[in-house]
């Protein structure tokens, strides 16, 4: 049987290497430097948002959970707290509103 190698080059959840190895494969991983973490988390956020966009109704909860996990990790990596994020969101909602009215901007003339 011929071995095949798939290259990923992306941030993964902590238990993924043991899951891969339990499946009989070998995972080559490294720990990111501090300077690499925030860019990797931002790339992961884009990856997860794209997966949510493509997900069917049955998959959306799991994809939202992935986004939540990435946001929590990014919040910590940036030295912020969840309360700071919630407060910033409240301020933005007060100043600019939320999304409950489902408004879509087609164009602005002027």
HELIX and SHEET records of a PDB file:
HELIX    1   1 UNK A   16  UNK A   22  1                                   7    
HELIX    2   2 UNK A   34  UNK A   54  1                                  21    
HELIX    3   3 UNK A   60  UNK A   77  1                                  18    
HELIX    4   4 UNK A   82  UNK A   96  1                                  15    
END                                                                             
